[in-house]
């Protein structure tokens, strides 16, 4: 039962409207930076890390997870090559 109570505690902290808002902001920023050619997920996190310094630890981790997940998704998808490939001759 301890596992269930800890899981409920974590979900109650993660699903507050404030944290969900910053998760959405993180996924939006991850999408915007993730489609840029030549900028990988690690560089995306490094560039957007100063944004999270003024937030609480759990909110900043949720935001960074959203940034990283979408940056990895778009970077691994090859979307920058598909978007900019015709103009750069790829």
Secondary structure, DSSP 8 states (H G I E B T S, - for coil): -HHHHHHHHHHHHHTSHHHHHHHHHHHHHHHHHHTSTT--HHHHHHHHGGGGGGS-HHHHHHHHHHHHHHHHHHHHHTHHHHHHHHHHT-
